[in-house]
């Protein structure tokens, strides 16, 4: 038996519940008879509010409450939502204009909450909202991802939210000046809408003198603290729970106005209040992802080794700062900005801008997919410009295995890596040698074919510590309470499987409990690919404590020295005895002896450093020249995710991540017109990836175990998305290069690709 997991492809136990319609989502668990909330939102992108009259709405049939910002303030609430600014290059902090829970004096994006109506039914709440009188004077609108435009917030010149810099700018400039080769590139990260299967929703109720909020998010403790802070309650008087969640992807990791509105309404009315967003409402109000424009410079010596790398980025934040938004394209981007390459000097400059659009925040990968996209597009562009094989250029610049641990120019220390080995495996698995024949076959069919490589690395993020509580129950089952939160990843299977591997307790007798701030004292929630690595580390610490405690108990019972008793991950061995009790046996013995303290264990595990998943993605596309239709026809992944507890679940995470990356590359793009109206607020207009768009993703594992945790894991939740966009974009560039196209930008919709080919043809003529 392997010490840290048997690495078996165990099927997900929760899937039976989900696939048979027995999932318990917010809509399923909301109290029967709860009042229904509805958010009255701004119909325009930028305007000064001249009048807001909700008196008729309050008298409408079925209405129990209508909240405005004035009502929240009258109730004594703190109405400003929190944010964490970055440090500017001059040492000051980024701009933090007020983001009120409901609009104050001005609206700044279509969909901004203005009032909250609570009624007996959704229909009655909507009817009442129609009676709200909102008068306003429209103001000029700024929607471009660019510095400048009509000021959106007082005191924020040119709408510049922050001006971030990292690295020795002068040193990088000098290296560029004396380089043998200098290649420039532009990479645009198109804005996307997350579109989780389950829209955001929540309900709140009073439980005695306490407030209970149930919402479908990515962790309970941060939200508990914020609810207590904004409603001026003691933390002990707030309980937050999370039921089954139909996808989060970072979008559900932040707080939103509805959480505070539903909580205050329930407190004011003394009745349960339930709110659930619909799809268009989600598209208008959920945090979006990406939306940045980067210009890069790569400098090389005569042997095509990188001597310097510079990135200048403009990042769109939307109308306000969401919780962690300023850090996504600055500090998080910087963590993997140099990728897997031995770059002597790098400089990152990022300007964040406010626009009259919905907020931007974390989306699967949170800054790391953006950084890798920029770098790998730049590397591929450099290879083509310099006439060097794309694989060879990367190999020349890989960090050598002997140089680990390696501190990157952005001051991040990678523990291990064998990038050439992984790439060599990918070259074979993707059959790059046979690509010429496949390209010829496509051409015979009248299509263009291209192949693209992305070698990515990502950094696991979030709290490096986590809690695990294990309880031995009277019925012979075991409960493990965890501080992370599943959004569909399969935690119920993985955590039970891991605990079973370490203790010999049958997995079907282990119940995983999550998402309740009353049952678990603290936890870091889910995000940043942290869950399995941090949670299993906490489980190891807890199992160690259980083993030590059970050993001492057995030693006392059997009259032997504790040092003579051993545990082999399944049974205890006692010298001079035929006994070989399991952990469940010892728990039963302890219960019989009244040793209740041996039946509950609560420990915290801390990792000193996080780990760095990496791998090679190789995509092949076919393009129909007459229409510009682009299809991803072949996709190969060779990942170094370290040791895997459950390879099947890891592969599933990679498949899902690749699908989201392909979606952004081929179909997805959020569009606002010049007035700030969203033109992509339904699935009729927003191009979600379909099964047709995603080929079978051939996944292969080439593990180099991490040294930063005892399990040798590296995380896998976001890896697929980190590598996918650049692999597809580079394949499209490859297919169009001989047609004279030198600048390709996502998404590769038929119209965009058709226009690129025709523009290049016209320029050549």
N, C-alpha and C positions, 0 to 999 in steps of 0.2 A: 504494500500500500504506500502511495506517495504521501509524504507528511502533510503537504498542504493541498490536498484535494485529489480525488481520483481522476479528475479531468474526463468525466463521462458525459456523453450527450443526453442527459436526462430531459425528458419532455416536461414542458411547463405545466405544473399542476393547476395553475389558475386559469388556463385556457378553457378547460371544461366549463367553468363558471361563466366565462365571458362569451364563449361561442354558443352556449345554450340560453343566453338571455338572462342570466342570473347575476350579472354584475351589479354592484351597489354603488351607483353614481349619485351625484348631488340630487338630481331630479327624482331618483328612486328613494332616497332616504329623507327627503324634506318632510317635515311634519304634515300630516293630513289636516287640511283646513287652513294652512298657512296663508297669510295675506300675500299678495303678489306685488312686487315692485317693478316700476318701469322708469327708465331714465329719459328725461326730456333733454335732447341734445341740440347743439348749435347747428343750424342749417347752412351757415356760411363760415368761411375760413378765417376771416379777420374783420372784426367790427367792434365799435364802442357801443356798449349797452346803454340805451337811453331810458328804457323802462322795462320792468319785469313785473307783471301782475298775475298772481296765481289765485286770486280770490274766487273766480268762477270755478276753477278746477277743484278747489277745496269743497265746493258745494255740490259737485257732480255726484250722481248716483254711485254708491258703492265705495266712495273714496273715504279713507280713514286719515290720510296724512299727505301733505305736500311739503317737501323740504326745499328751502333755498339756502344760499350761503349765509344769509342773515339769521336764519333759524338755527343753523349749526353753531354760529358764533354766540347766539343768545343762549344756547344750551351749554355754553362754556367749552366747546370743543376747540382743539388746536386744528385749524383747517388747512394748514400748509403741509403738503406732502414732502417727505424727506428725500434728500439726494446726497451723493458723495462726490464732491468735485475733485478734479485732478489739480496738480500743481502746474502753473504756467512756467514758461521758460524764465520769466523774471522773478520767480519765487512766490508770486501771488497765487491765490486760488482761482479756479475757474468760476464763471458767473453762476450764481444760484438765485435767479429770480423766483418769486413765489409761484408755486404751482398749487392753486387752491383746489380743494375737493370738488367744489362747484364753482362755476365761473364768477369772477369778481370784476365788475365794471367793463370787462372786455372778453371777447371770445377769440381764440387764436388758432383753432382748427375745426374743420367740419367733424362733428361728432363729440365735441367737448361737452361734458355734462353741465347742464344749467340748472336743472331742478329734478327732484325725485318724487314720483307719485306712488302712493301705496293704496291699493284697493282690494276689494274682494276677489276680483278676477283680472286677468291680463287685459281682456277687452275693455273693462271699465277703466282700468288705469290708462290705457291708450286713448280712450275717448276723453278722459279728463285732460290728458296732456294736450289734446287738440284745442282746449279752452284756454291754455296759457298764452298770455299776450307778451310777446317779446319784441320790443322795438329796438332798432339799432341803426347806427350809421356805419356803413361799410368803409373799411380802410384798405389801402393798397396791400397786395398779397405778395409774399415772397415764398416761392416753392423750390427754387433751384438749389442744388447742393453746391453752394458757392458763398463766399463771404460777400456781404453787402446787402442791398435791398432796404425797403422800408423797415425801420426799427420795429421789432415785435415786442420787446420789453424795454422799459425805461432804464437807461443807464448801461445798456449793452450795445456799444458802438459797433456798427457794421454787422450786427447779429453774430458776432464772434463770441462763442461760449467759452472757449479756452484756446490756448496756444501752447502746445506741448512739444517738448524737445528732449531727446535722449541720445547721448553719444557725443564724441568729439567732432564737432562740425568742421573745424578748421583742418584737422588731421584728414578727415574724409575728403575735403575739398582738395587738399594738396595731393593726395593719392590719385584722385581723379585727373588732376592736371597733368601728372607725369605718367599716366597709364599708357600702355601700348595700344590698348583697345578700350573704347568707351561705347556702351550700348544703352540707349534710352528706351523706355517703354511706358505706355499708359495702360492702366488696368482699372476698369470700372466695376465695382461690386453693386449690382442692381438691387434695389429695394424689393423685399419680398414680404408677403403676409404669411404668418405661420400656419394658420388654418388647422389647428389640432382637431381631431375627430369630434371631441366634445368641446363645445364653446365654454367660455368662462361662466361660472355660476356660483351661488352661495346661498345659505340661509342663516338666520340668526334667531335665537330664542333666549328667554330667561329661564335659567334652571335655579330656582330659589332666588337668591340675591346675586347670582353669578350670570354673566353673559356667555353664551355658547355660540361660537361662529363655526360653521362647517363650510368649507370651500374646497374647490378642486385645484389645489396648487402643488407646490414642490417642497413644502416644509411648513411646520406649524409654529415654531418658536419665534421666528422673526416677526411673523404676522401677529402672534399673540402680544409681543412687546409693543408693536406699533398700534394695535387696537387699544391697548391700555393707555398708551401715551396720548393718542388723539382724543379719546373719550374721557381722559382724566380719571382712569380707574386703576386700582391696584392690580398688578399682574396676577395675583392670587385669585382675583375675581373674574378672570377671563379664561375661558377654555376654548381652544381651537382644535378642530379635528379635520381630517381629510379622508374621504372615502376612496373608492376606486376612482382613478383619474384617466380620462381618455386622451392622453397625450399632453405634454407640456412644452418640451423643447426649449426651455429658457423663457419663453413668453409668459408662462405661469409662475415664474420665479419672483416676480415683483408684486408690490402692492398696487391696488387700483382703487379709484374712488368708490366703486360699488361696495367694497368690503366695509368701508366706514359708514356709508349711507344705510346699508341694510342693518348694520349693528346699531346705529343710532335710532333707526325707525323702530326696531324691536324693543329697544330700551324705552323709547318714548311711549309706545303703545302698550307695552306689556304683553305683546302677542308675537308669535313667530312670523317672520317676514322672509319671503323667498324671492330671489331674482335669478333669472337665467337669460343670458344673451342669445340673440339669434345670429344667424350667419352674417348678414350684412352689418349688423351692429358690431360684431366681432371684427369684421374687416375695417370698420371705421374707427374702432376704439382700442383694439389690442395693440400692444407694442409690436412694431414692425422689426425687420431685421436687415442687416447689412447697410446699404446706401452710403457708399464712399467712392471717391475718385482719387486714385494714386498715380503719381508720376515717379518713375524710378530711374536711377543711374547705376549701372554695373560697370566697374572698372576691372580690366584684366591685364596681366603681364603678357610677355611674348609667348608663354607656354599655356595661355588661357586659364591661368589660375586667378581667382578673384583677389583683388587687392583692396577694394572698397565697395561699399553698397550704401546708397542713399535713397530714402523714400520720403516723398512729400505728399501728404494726404489731406483731403478735405472730407470731414465726416458730418453727415446730416444727423442732427439729434431730434428733429421734429420741433414742435412748438415749445416743449418744456423738457427739462431734465427728468427722465425717469430715474429710478433708484440708483443704478450703477452705470448709467449710459455713458458718462464721460470717460469711463475707464475702458470701455469695450475696444475702441479703435486706437487707444493710446497705450496704457499700461499692459492690457491683455494682448493686444497686437504685438507689442514689443517682445513678449516672452518667447515667441518663436519666429520673430522677424528674420533672423539669419538662417533659419531652417537647419538643414543637416550639413551645412558647408563651413569649411574652415576659413572664415572671413576675418581678416586682421582688423578692419575698422568698419563700423556701420553707424549711420546717423538716421534717426527717425524724427520727422517733423509733422505734427498733426494739428490742424485747426478744426475745432468743432463749431458748427454753425446752427443757429435756430432758424426754422422755417415754419410756415403755416401748414404743417402736416402733422399726422399723429406721431407720437414718440417712437424712438428707436431704442432697443435694448438688446439683451442677449437673445440669440437664436443659435441653435445647435452648433456649438463650437465657440461662440462668443469671442470674436477677435482673432482666434487662431485660424479658422478657415479663410478669413479675409487676408491675414498676413501671408499664409501659404499660397493663396491664389495670386497675390501680387508678386511674390518671389518666384513661383514656378512658371508663371507667364513670362516674367522677365528672363529667367534662365532659358526657357524655350526660344524666346525671341532672340536672345543673344546667340544661341547655338545656330539658328537659321541665318542670322545676320553675318556671323563669323565663318559660316561654312563648316561647323564642327558637328559631329554626331551628337544628338541630344543626350544619349546615355553616356557617351564618353566625356562630355563637358561636366556632367554631374559627378562622374567617377573621379575625375581629376581634382574635384573640389570637396569631396566627402571628407568629413572628419575621420581620421584614421582610428581604428580600434585601439591602437596603442596609446592614443592621446586622451583616453577617458580615465578619470572624470574630466570633462571639458567645460570650461567656462566660456560662454559665448560673448560676443562683443556687447550684448545687451545685459550682461551680468547674470545670466541664468546658467546653472551648472547641470549639464546632462551627466547622468551616472554611467550609462553604457550605450553602446550602439555598434552594430555591424552592418552598415548601410549597403556596402558593396555586396555582401552576402545576400541580403534581402533582394537587392536589385537583380542579381544574377538569377535567383530563383524566379523572379517575376519575368525576366526575359525568356526563360524557358516555358513557364506556365502560359504566358500570353502568346507563345509561338511567334515571336517577332521575326524569326528567320523565314516564316511562311507568309509574312505580310505582303510581300511583293506579288505573290500568286493571288492572294485575296483581293488586292487592289486591281490586278489585271482582270479578275472575274467581275468586279464591280464595274469597271470601265466597259467591259463587253456588254454589260446590262444597261449602259448609258448613265452610270452614276459615278460620282467622285467618292473616293475613300481616303480617309486620313487616320493616322494613329497618333495618340498623344500620351505622354508620360507625366505624372506628378509624383515626386517623392516628398512626402509630407512628414512633419513631426508635430506633435501637439504636447501641451503641458497640462497635466491634471490640475484643476483649480479648486478653490474652496477651502473650508476648514480642514486642516490635516488630522484633526482629532475626531473621534466618534465614540458614542456610548453603545453598549450592548447589555441588556438585562436578561438573564435566563431564570425561569421559574419552573420547578418540578411540581406538577399538579397531582392532586389526589387520584385522578383517574388514570394515571400512568402516562399521560402526555406531558410534553414540555413546551413552554412558550418562550419565544425569543422576541424581546422588544427592541426595535431598532430605531435609530435616529435619522435614517434616510427615508425617502418617500418614493415609492414606485409610481411611475407615470405610464407603465406598460412594459417595463424592461424585463420583467420576470423575477423580481426580487424574492417573491414567496418561494420560488423554486430554488434559486441560487443560495439564499441564506440558510434554508433548511438543509440543503445538500451539503453545504460547507460545515455546518454544525454537526451533521451526521458523520461526515468524514473524520472530524476531530474527536468525536466522542463515542461512536458506535451506536448512538441512539437512532433507531430507524427513522428515516426522513418523513414517513407518513404519520409519525407520532409527534412531529414538531410543527407547531403553529407559529407563523411569523405575524407579529403585531406591530403596526406602524401608525403614524399620523394621529396621535392624541397627546396633547400637551399635559393632560392629567396623568397619563400612564407612564410617560417617559419624561425624565426630568429635563433633558436637553438633547439637541441633535443638530446636525448641519444641513439636513434636508438633501435634496438631490440637485445636482448641477455640476458642470465642469468635469464630467467623467469620473467623479470621485467616489461614487456610491460603494461599489463592490470592494474596492481597495481599502477604503477607510473602515467600512463596516466589518469586513472579515478580519482586519487587524484588531478591531475592538473585540470581535468574537474570540480570537486567539488569546487575548489577554484575559477574557472572562473564563474561557476553558482552563487556562493555566491556574486561575484562582480556584475554580471548582475542583480541579484535580488535586491541588495542594490541600484544600479543605477536606475533601473526601479521603485522601490518603491519611491525614492526621486522625480522622474519625475511625478509619479501619485499624490504624495502628493502636489506638486506644482500646478498641473493641477486642482485638486479637492479641494484645499484649506483646507487640513487636515494635521495633524501631521503624519510624516512618521512612527512613532512608532505604529500608529493605523492601519496601512495597513499590512496585512498578505499575505503569499504565501504558498499554500498547495501542492506544486510540480506540480500543474496543472493550477490553476487560482489565481489571486490576489483578495483579499477581501477588500473592501473599506467601512468604516462605514458610515451609512446614505445614501448608494447608492445601487441600484440594480445591478450595474455593477460588473461583474466578469471576467475581461479581462484575456486572456491567454498571454503568453509571445509574441506570434506572433501578437496579438492584440496591445500590448503595443509598439512593434517595429514599427508597421504601424502608430500608433499615433505619435511616436517620429519622424518618417520620414516625416510625414505631417507637423510637427512643425519645420522641419529643424534641428533636433537634431542628426546630423550625428555621433556625438561622442558616442551616445548610441547604435549605430548599430555595433560597432566593439569592441571586448573585448579580451585582450591578457594577460593572467596571468600565473604565474609559481607556482607549488606546490612542496614542499620539504618534504620528509619523513625523520625523524630523524634516524630511523632504518628500516632494511628490515625484512621480515618475513620468516617463516621456514615451507614449506610444508613437510608433512610426511605421512607415511602409510605403510600398510602391503601388500606384494605381495606373493601369494602362487601359485606355479606352480606344475603341475604333468606331468611327462614324461613317455613314453613307449619306451623301447629299444628292438630291435630285436637282440638276442644274436648271431645268425649266421652271421649277416652282420654288426652289430654295428650301424645300422640306429636308430637315436634318434628323436622322435617326441614329441613335446609339445602338450598334449592332453586336458589339462584343465588349465585355468588360471583365478585367482580371484584377484581383487584389491579392497581394502578398503582404501580410501585416506582421509586424513584430509587436504583439500585444502582451509580451511576457507570458508567464504561465496562465493557463485558462482553467477555471473551475469547471465550466460547462461550455465546450467548444460550440455546440449547436446554438446556444443562446448568444454567444459572442458573434457567431456568423450572422444571426438574425439582426443584431444591432448594426453590424456593418452593412447588411443589405438595406436596412431602413435608412441609414445615413447616406448611402450612395444614391438611393432613390430621391432623397431630398436634394442632394447636390445636383443630380441630373435635372431635377425639376427647375432649379434656379438657372441652370445653364441653358436649358432648351426652351422652357415655357414661361416661367414666372417673372412677373415684373409689375410692381405697383405704379400706377400712372395717375398723376394729378393734372388737371388742366390749369390754365393760367389764373383761374379764380380760386384755386385750391380745392375744387370738387374732385373727389375720387372717382375715376372712370372705371375702376376695377373693383367694385364693391359687391359683385355677385360672381358666382361660378360661370355665368354666361360670358363674363368679360375677363376673368382672371384665369390664367392657364395652369391649372394644377396638373402634375404629371399623371398619366394614365398607365395602365399595365402595358399598353402598346409602346410607351416611351422608354420603358426600362427592360433591358435584356436580362437574362440570367447573369447574376454576378458570381463569378467563380472565385471563391474565397480560399486562401491558403494561409496557414500559420507557419511562421519562421521565427520562433521565439528566442529572444535574448533576455533572460530573466533580469528584472530590475534588481538593483542592489539597495534600493531605497525603502523596501518593505520586506518583511520576512517571507511573504508568499511569492515574491518575484513577479508580481502582477504589474500591469501598466494601464489598465482601463481601456474601455472600448466603446463607450456610449456615443462619442462624437467623431470617432476616427473616420468613419465612412464619408461624412460630409466634408471633413477637412481636406480630403484628397480629391473629391469628385469633380468640383467645378473646374479646376485647372486641367485635369486630365481630359475632360471633354472639350474645353476651350482650345487646348493645344492640338487635339485631334482635328477640330474644325479648321484651325490655322493651317495644319498640315495639308488638309484636303484642298484648301483654297490657295495655297502658296503659289502653285504653278499657274493659277489664274491671275496672278498679280495682286492679290489681296494681302495687304501688310498689316492691317489693323482690325482685329475682330474683337467685338465686345458682346458680352452676354446681355439678354438671352438670345439664342440663335433661332429666333422665330423664322418661318418661311419668308416673310416679307423682308426682314432684316438681311438674311443671307442672300436672297435674290437681289436686293439693292446693292450689297457689297460686290457681288459678281458683276453686275451691270455697270457700276461706277468704275470698277477696275478695267472693264472692257472699254468703256468710253475714254478713260484716261490713256489707255494704250493706243487707241485709235488716234 
